[in-house]
Amino acid sequence: MKVNLRNVSIVLHEPHFPENIGAAARAAKNMGLRQLVVVNPVDCDLTRVLKMATHAAEDMVVDMEVYESLEEALAPYQYVVGTTARTGSQRRTRNDPRKLAEDLVPVTRNNRAAVLFGPESRGLANRELKFCDAVVTIPTADFSSLNLAQAVMVVAYEIFRAAIDPPREFVPRLASRRELEGMYEHLSETLMKIHFLNPENPEYWMNSLRRFFSRLGLRSREVKIVRGICRQIDWYCDKRLRSPSSREDSREASPSS
């Protein structure tokens, strides 16, 4: 089965310079990618964007989608790959773009995938990486920082290379980012209700749960099952709170009683 590279989008989050948008569009077009998404750009001067995109990638610039928020931009996608030069305990990254591209190719047969790049000055922050199912670092020598368009070219090249001889693995249609974020919000509220999460820092455990579910690759039906479990827990908690015996037990357990 031929892989449809049109299911892969390059997403630029808060790019500072129009020239980088244009150069990224040209790099993606060189590697067979056709969709460009820009989120909250600092400057999106189309004259300067088109100058760097050149005539070859003009159609990508004309058709590119522009959003104000990252959550809105990623909502339609079933799989999101983040790119970063930084590592840490909250950034479990893979430093092999080639292997990640090989994993990504079968996903794109039945799912829309986004490859997310951060601002030139700082890259992606943890609050943005939480939307990602996988995170990749491009290995370099002593100097780890790459120009935005260079980073787009490296990752796009690996995706194109993997698409030439794709693996035979089958990946079903996955839940969209919109469905997953709804599930995570519901799950967080439910887990705080049963005191599993600390309401002052719910993201501490939620980030681990996000990584866990990302490894599983949830489908829409499975997201509905998780939310159904949450609704049942919510119903039971509300029922207990309304129960007279529950209120009596609560008064008996109170230190002031």
Backbone hydrogen bonds in HBPLUS format (Angstrom, degrees):
<---DONOR---> <-ACCEPTOR-->    atom                        ^
c    i                          cat <-CA-CA->   ^        H-A-AA   ^      H-
h    n   atom  resd res      DA  || num        DHA   H-A  angle D-A-AA Bond
n    s   type  num  typ     dist DA aas  dist angle  dist       angle   num
A0007-ASN N   A0004-ASN O   3.07 MM   3  5.91 166.4  2.09 122.4 125.3     1
A0008-VAL N   A0005-LEU O   3.04 MM   3  5.50 160.7  2.07 117.0 119.1     2
A0113-ALA N   A0007-ASN O   2.80 MM 106  6.12 169.6  1.81 168.3 171.8     3
A0009-SER N   A0113-ALA O   2.89 MM 104  6.33 155.5  1.95 153.7 161.9     4
A0115-VAL N   A0009-SER O   2.85 MM 106  6.22 160.8  1.89 167.1 173.3     5
A0010-ILE N   A0035-GLN O   2.99 MM  25  6.32 168.0  2.01 155.8 154.8     6
A0037-VAL N   A0010-ILE O   2.81 MM  27  6.09 163.9  1.83 165.5 165.5     7
A0011-VAL N   A0115-VAL O   2.88 MM 104  5.87 176.7  1.88 153.1 152.0     8
A0117-PHE N   A0011-VAL O   2.86 MM 106  6.17 158.3  1.90 169.3 176.7     9
A0012-LEU N   A0037-VAL O   2.83 MM  25  6.24 163.4  1.85 162.0 163.8    10
A0039-VAL N   A0012-LEU O   2.86 MM  27  6.13 165.7  1.88 165.0 163.0    11
A0013-HIS N   A0117-PHE O   2.83 MM 104  6.02 175.6  1.83 172.0 173.4    12
A0014-GLU N   A0039-VAL O   2.68 MM  25  5.51 157.6  1.73 153.2 161.4    13
A0042-VAL N   A0015-PRO O   2.95 MM  27  6.18 165.1  1.98 157.2 162.1    14
A0020-ASN N   A0017-PHE O   3.06 MM   3  5.50 132.5  2.30 108.5 119.9    15
A0021-ILE N   A0018-PRO O   3.08 MM   3  5.14 122.4  2.43  96.7 111.3    16
A0022-GLY N   A0018-PRO O   3.08 MM   4  6.44 162.1  2.11 155.7 159.5    17
A0023-ALA N   A0019-GLU O   2.91 MM   4  6.10 161.3  1.95 148.4 153.8    18
A0024-ALA N   A0020-ASN O   2.91 MM   4  5.90 151.1  1.99 138.2 146.1    19
A0025-ALA N   A0021-ILE O   2.99 MM   4  6.21 152.8  2.07 145.7 153.0    20
A0026-ARG N   A0022-GLY O   3.05 MM   4  6.34 156.1  2.11 146.8 152.8    21
A0027-ALA N   A0023-ALA O   2.98 MM   4  6.19 157.9  2.03 145.4 151.4    22
A0028-ALA N   A0024-ALA O   2.94 MM   4  6.13 163.8  1.97 151.3 155.3    23
A0029-LYS N   A0025-ALA O   2.95 MM   4  6.10 162.2  1.98 148.3 153.5    24
A0030-ASN N   A0026-ARG O   2.96 MM   4  6.15 153.8  2.03 147.5 154.2    25
A0031-MET N   A0028-ALA O   3.04 MM   3  5.31 134.1  2.26 102.1 114.4    26
A0033-LEU N   A0028-ALA O   3.01 MM   5  5.15 154.3  2.07 149.5 141.3    27
A0032-GLY N   A0029-LYS O   3.10 MM   3  5.17 163.4  2.13 113.4 112.9    28
A0065-GLU N   A0036-LEU O   3.06 MM  29  6.58 149.9  2.16 153.9 158.4    29
A0038-VAL N   A0065-GLU O   2.80 MM  27  6.20 165.7  1.82 166.4 171.4    30
A0067-TYR N   A0038-VAL O   2.92 MM  29  6.41 154.8  1.98 154.4 162.6    31
A0040-ASN N   A0067-TYR O   2.73 MM  27  6.06 165.7  1.75 170.2 166.0    32
A0048-ARG N   A0045-ASP O   3.11 MM   3  5.56 119.1  2.49 108.6 121.6    33
A0049-VAL N   A0045-ASP O   2.93 MM   4  6.19 153.5  2.00 150.5 159.1    34
A0050-LEU N   A0046-LEU O   2.85 MM   4  5.87 171.4  1.86 149.5 151.5    35
A0051-LYS N   A0047-THR O   3.13 MM   4  6.22 141.5  2.28 134.7 144.9    36
A0053-ALA N   A0049-VAL O   2.98 MM   4  6.20 149.3  2.07 146.3 156.1    37
A0054-THR N   A0050-LEU O   2.98 MM   4  5.81 145.5  2.10 141.9 147.7    38
A0057-ALA N   A0054-THR O   3.26 MM   3  5.92 139.0  2.44 114.8 122.4    39
A0058-GLU N   A0055-HIS O   3.30 MM   3  5.01 167.8  2.31 101.8 104.7    40
A0060-MET N   A0057-ALA O   3.11 MM   3  5.37 126.9  2.41 102.7 115.8    41
A0061-VAL N   A0057-ALA O   3.34 MM   4  6.74 153.3  2.41 150.4 157.2    42
A0062-VAL N   A0058-GLU O   2.98 MM   4  6.27 161.5  2.01 154.5 159.9    43
A0063-ASP N   A0059-ASP O   3.00 MM   4  6.10 152.4  2.08 142.8 149.8    44
A0064-MET N   A0060-MET O   2.91 MM   4  5.75 110.6  2.41 134.7 149.9    45
A0064-MET N   A0061-VAL O   3.33 MM   3  5.10 153.4  2.41  95.2 102.9    46
A0073-ALA N   A0069-SER O   3.14 MM   4  6.37 155.5  2.20 142.2 149.2    47
A0074-LEU N   A0070-LEU O   2.97 MM   4  6.15 152.9  2.04 154.9 160.6    48
A0077-TYR N   A0074-LEU O   3.06 MM   3  5.66 158.1  2.11 124.2 130.9    49
A0178-ARG N   A0075-ALA O   2.94 MM 103  4.30 147.8  2.04 135.3 124.9    50
A0177-ARG N   A0077-TYR O   2.47 MM 100  5.42 130.3  1.70 145.6 158.8    51
A0078-GLN N   A0112-ARG O   2.95 MM  34  5.55 145.1  2.08 141.6 151.5    52
A0079-TYR N   A0112-ARG O   3.28 MM  33  6.55 143.6  2.42 155.6 156.8    53
A0114-ALA N   A0079-TYR O   2.90 MM  35  6.42 152.4  1.97 153.3 162.2    54
A0133-ASP N   A0080-VAL O   2.78 MM  53  5.36 148.7  1.88 140.5 150.1    55
A0134-ALA N   A0080-VAL O   3.33 MM  54  6.74 147.5  2.44 154.3 158.0    56
A0081-VAL N   A0114-ALA O   2.82 MM  33  6.20 166.4  1.84 166.1 170.7    57
A0116-LEU N   A0081-VAL O   2.70 MM  35  5.96 169.5  1.71 168.6 172.3    58
A0082-GLY N   A0134-ALA O   2.82 MM  52  6.27 163.3  1.85 156.1 157.9    59
A0136-VAL N   A0082-GLY O   2.84 MM  54  6.28 158.9  1.89 158.9 163.3    60
A0083-THR N   A0116-LEU O   3.06 MM  33  6.16 131.3  2.31 157.4 166.8    61
A0084-THR N   A0136-VAL O   3.08 MM  52  6.38 153.9  2.15 153.5 157.9    62
A0091-ARG N   A0088-GLY O   2.97 MM   3  4.90 156.9  2.03 103.6 110.6    63
A0093-THR N   A0091-ARG O   3.03 MM   2  5.67 114.7  2.47 112.3  95.5    64
A0094-ARG N   A0135-VAL O   2.92 MM  41  6.33 151.0  2.01 143.3 151.0    65
A0137-THR N   A0094-ARG O   2.90 MM  43  6.05 157.4  1.95 139.2 143.7    66
A0100-LEU N   A0096-ASP O   3.10 MM   4  6.39 166.5  2.12 158.0 162.3    67
A0101-ALA N   A0097-PRO O   2.85 MM   4  5.94 151.8  1.93 142.9 150.6    68
A0102-GLU N   A0098-ARG O   3.05 MM   4  6.33 150.6  2.14 143.8 151.5    69
A0103-ASP N   A0099-LYS O   3.03 MM   4  6.36 148.3  2.13 145.8 154.2    70
A0104-LEU N   A0100-LEU O   2.87 MM   4  6.10 142.6  2.01 142.5 153.9    71
A0105-VAL N   A0101-ALA O   3.00 MM   4  6.16 148.7  2.10 151.9 157.4    72
A0107-VAL N   A0104-LEU O   3.07 MM   3  5.19 119.1  2.46 100.3 116.1    73
A0108-THR N   A0104-LEU O   3.17 MM   4  6.47 144.3  2.31 152.8 162.4    74
A0108-THR N   A0105-VAL O   3.11 MM   3  5.37 128.0  2.39 102.9 115.3    75
A0109-ARG N   A0106-PRO O   3.30 MM   3  5.53 163.0  2.34 105.7 110.8    76
A0111-ASN N   A0107-VAL O   3.14 MM   4  5.90 122.8  2.49 139.1 153.9    77
A0123-GLY N   A0119-PRO O   2.83 MM   4  4.86 149.2  1.92 138.8 146.5    78
A0128-GLU N   A0125-ALA O   2.96 MM   3  5.35 143.2  2.10 108.5 119.3    79
A0129-LEU N   A0125-ALA O   2.96 MM   4  6.27 151.3  2.04 151.0 160.3    80
A0130-LYS N   A0126-ASN O   3.16 MM   4  6.24 130.2  2.42 143.6 152.8    81
A0131-PHE N   A0128-GLU O   3.28 MM   3  5.99 163.9  2.31 115.7 119.6    82
A0132-CYS N   A0129-LEU O   2.95 MM   3  5.29 164.0  1.98 115.2 120.3    83
A0150-GLN N   A0147-ASN O   3.03 MM   3  5.12 117.9  2.43  98.8 114.8    84
A0151-ALA N   A0147-ASN O   2.96 MM   4  6.29 159.1  2.01 159.9 165.5    85
A0152-VAL N   A0148-LEU O   3.00 MM   4  6.32 157.4  2.05 150.6 157.1    86
A0153-MET N   A0149-ALA O   2.95 MM   4  6.14 156.6  2.00 144.2 150.3    87
A0154-VAL N   A0150-GLN O   3.00 MM   4  6.31 160.4  2.04 154.1 158.2    88
A0155-VAL N   A0151-ALA O   3.19 MM   4  6.40 175.1  2.20 155.5 155.7    89
A0156-ALA N   A0152-VAL O   2.85 MM   4  5.87 163.3  1.88 152.7 158.5    90
A0157-TYR N   A0153-MET O   2.82 MM   4  5.82 154.0  1.89 145.9 152.9    91
A0158-GLU N   A0154-VAL O   3.17 MM   4  6.43 157.5  2.22 145.1 150.3    92
A0159-ILE N   A0155-VAL O   3.03 MM   4  6.34 154.2  2.10 150.2 157.3    93
A0160-PHE N   A0156-ALA O   2.92 MM   4  6.14 162.5  1.95 149.9 154.9    94
A0161-ARG N   A0157-TYR O   2.78 MM   4  5.99 159.6  1.82 151.5 157.8    95
A0162-ALA N   A0158-GLU O   2.94 MM   4  6.07 158.7  1.99 143.4 148.8    96
A0163-ALA N   A0159-ILE O   2.93 MM   4  6.10 143.1  2.07 142.4 153.0    97
A0164-ILE N   A0160-PHE O   3.20 MM   4  6.50 130.7  2.46 142.5 153.6    98
A0164-ILE N   A0161-ARG O   3.27 MM   3  5.41 141.3  2.43  98.5 108.6    99
A0175-ALA N   A0218-LEU O   2.86 MM  43  5.93 170.8  1.87 144.5 142.2   100
A0180-LEU N   A0176-SER O   2.95 MM   4  6.28 160.1  1.99 152.5 158.5   101
A0181-GLU N   A0177-ARG O   2.85 MM   4  6.01 164.5  1.88 153.2 156.8   102
A0182-GLY N   A0178-ARG O   3.13 MM   4  6.28 154.0  2.20 142.9 149.7   103
A0183-MET N   A0179-GLU O   3.03 MM   4  6.29 150.8  2.12 142.6 150.8   104
A0184-TYR N   A0180-LEU O   2.81 MM   4  6.13 161.0  1.85 156.0 160.9   105
A0185-GLU N   A0181-GLU O   2.98 MM   4  6.10 159.0  2.03 145.1 150.5   106
A0186-HIS N   A0182-GLY O   3.05 MM   4  6.18 160.4  2.09 143.6 149.1   107
A0187-LEU N   A0183-MET O   2.74 MM   4  5.91 163.6  1.77 155.2 160.5   108
A0188-SER N   A0184-TYR O   2.89 MM   4  5.96 157.3  1.94 144.4 150.3   109
A0189-GLU N   A0185-GLU O   3.13 MM   4  6.35 161.9  2.16 146.5 150.6   110
A0190-THR N   A0186-HIS O   3.00 MM   4  6.24 158.9  2.05 151.0 156.9   111
A0191-LEU N   A0187-LEU O   2.91 MM   4  6.04 163.3  1.94 152.1 156.7   112
A0192-MET N   A0188-SER O   3.01 MM   4  6.17 144.0  2.15 143.9 153.1   113
A0193-LYS N   A0189-GLU O   3.07 MM   4  6.24 144.0  2.21 136.5 146.4   114
A0193-LYS N   A0190-THR O   3.07 MM   3  4.97 117.5  2.48  90.9 106.7   115
A0194-ILE N   A0190-THR O   3.16 MM   4  6.56 142.6  2.31 146.2 154.9   116
A0196-PHE N   A0191-LEU O   2.74 MM   5  5.11 148.4  1.84 168.2 165.7   117
A0197-LEU N   A0191-LEU O   3.23 MM   6  5.62 153.8  2.31 113.9 115.5   118
A0195-HIS N   A0192-MET O   3.05 MM   3  4.76 158.9  2.09  99.8 104.5   119
A0201-ASN N   A0198-ASN O   2.91 MM   3  5.42 148.9  2.00 116.9 126.0   120
A0204-TYR N   A0201-ASN O   3.33 MM   3  5.99 159.9  2.37 115.5 120.4   121
A0206-MET N   A0202-PRO O   3.19 MM   4  6.25 159.0  2.24 148.5 153.4   122
A0207-ASN N   A0203-GLU O   2.95 MM   4  5.66 156.4  2.01 140.0 141.9   123
A0208-SER N   A0205-TRP O   3.09 MM   3  5.22 121.2  2.45  98.3 112.6   124
A0209-LEU N   A0205-TRP O   3.00 MM   4  6.38 154.5  2.07 149.9 157.6   125
A0210-ARG N   A0206-MET O   2.80 MM   4  6.04 151.6  1.88 148.9 156.8   126
A0211-ARG N   A0207-ASN O   3.11 MM   4  6.36 158.0  2.16 142.3 147.2   127
A0212-PHE N   A0208-SER O   2.97 MM   4  6.22 154.2  2.04 145.3 152.8   128
A0213-PHE N   A0209-LEU O   2.93 MM   4  6.16 170.1  1.94 155.8 156.8   129
A0214-SER N   A0210-ARG O   2.90 MM   4  6.00 149.6  1.99 146.0 155.2   130
A0215-ARG N   A0211-ARG O   3.12 MM   4  6.32 147.8  2.23 143.2 149.8   131
A0216-LEU N   A0213-PHE O   3.11 MM   3  5.07 126.4  2.41  93.0 107.0   132
A0217-GLY N   A0213-PHE O   3.09 MM   4  6.37 146.6  2.20 148.2 156.4   133
A0222-GLU N   A0219-ARG O   3.03 MM   3  5.28 120.1  2.40 102.3 117.2   134
A0223-VAL N   A0219-ARG O   3.01 MM   4  6.37 150.6  2.10 155.0 164.0   135
A0224-LYS N   A0220-SER O   3.06 MM   4  6.37 154.4  2.12 148.0 154.7   136
A0225-ILE N   A0221-ARG O   3.04 MM   4  6.37 141.7  2.19 138.2 148.7   137
A0226-VAL N   A0222-GLU O   3.04 MM   4  6.34 160.9  2.07 148.9 152.5   138
A0227-ARG N   A0223-VAL O   2.99 MM   4  6.26 162.1  2.02 150.5 155.6   139
A0228-GLY N   A0224-LYS O   2.81 MM   4  5.94 140.6  1.97 137.4 149.0   140
A0229-ILE N   A0225-ILE O   2.93 MM   4  6.27 150.6  2.01 149.9 157.0   141
A0230-CYS N   A0226-VAL O   3.02 MM   4  6.36 156.3  2.08 145.4 152.0   142
A0231-ARG N   A0227-ARG O   2.89 MM   4  6.16 155.4  1.95 144.9 151.2   143
A0232-GLN N   A0228-GLY O   3.02 MM   4  6.26 150.7  2.11 143.3 150.9   144
A0233-ILE N   A0229-ILE O   2.97 MM   4  6.27 156.4  2.02 150.7 157.1   145
A0234-ASP N   A0230-CYS O   2.81 MM   4  6.07 161.0  1.85 152.5 158.3   146
A0235-TRP N   A0231-ARG O   2.87 MM   4  6.06 159.0  1.91 145.3 150.9   147
A0236-TYR N   A0232-GLN O   2.97 MM   4  6.18 160.2  2.01 146.7 151.8   148
A0237-CYS N   A0233-ILE O   2.89 MM   4  6.11 163.6  1.92 154.6 159.0   149
A0238-ASP N   A0234-ASP O   2.92 MM   4  6.13 163.6  1.95 153.0 157.5   150
A0239-LYS N   A0235-TRP O   2.91 MM   4  6.06 153.6  1.98 146.0 153.8   151
A0240-ARG N   A0236-TYR O   2.91 MM   4  6.16 157.8  1.96 150.4 155.9   152
A0241-LEU N   A0237-CYS O   2.99 MM   4  6.25 152.0  2.07 145.6 153.3   153
A0242-ARG N   A0238-ASP O   3.07 MM   4  6.31 142.6  2.21 142.1 151.5   154
A0243-SER N   A0239-LYS O   3.03 MM   4  6.14 123.3  2.36 139.8 154.6   155
A0243-SER N   A0240-ARG O   3.25 MM   3  5.07 141.0  2.42  92.4 103.4   156
A0246-SER N   A0243-SER O   3.10 MM   3  5.15 123.6  2.44  96.7 111.1   157
A0247-ARG N   A0243-SER O   3.11 MM   4  6.51 153.0  2.19 150.1 157.1   158
A0248-GLU N   A0244-PRO O   2.93 MM   4  6.19 151.9  2.01 148.0 156.3   159
A0249-ASP N   A0245-SER O   2.88 MM   4  6.08 158.6  1.92 145.0 150.4   160
A0250-SER N   A0246-SER O   2.95 MM   4  6.12 147.3  2.05 140.8 150.1   161
A0251-ARG N   A0247-ARG O   3.01 MM   4  6.31 148.4  2.11 142.4 149.8   162
A0252-GLU N   A0248-GLU O   2.99 MM   4  6.28 156.6  2.05 149.8 156.4   163
A0253-ALA N   A0249-ASP O   2.99 MM   4  6.14 140.9  2.14 140.4 150.6   164
A0254-SER N   A0251-ARG O   3.20 MM   3  5.11 145.9  2.32  94.6 104.6   165
A0257-SER N   A0254-SER O   3.09 MM   3  5.49 159.4  2.14 111.1 117.5   166
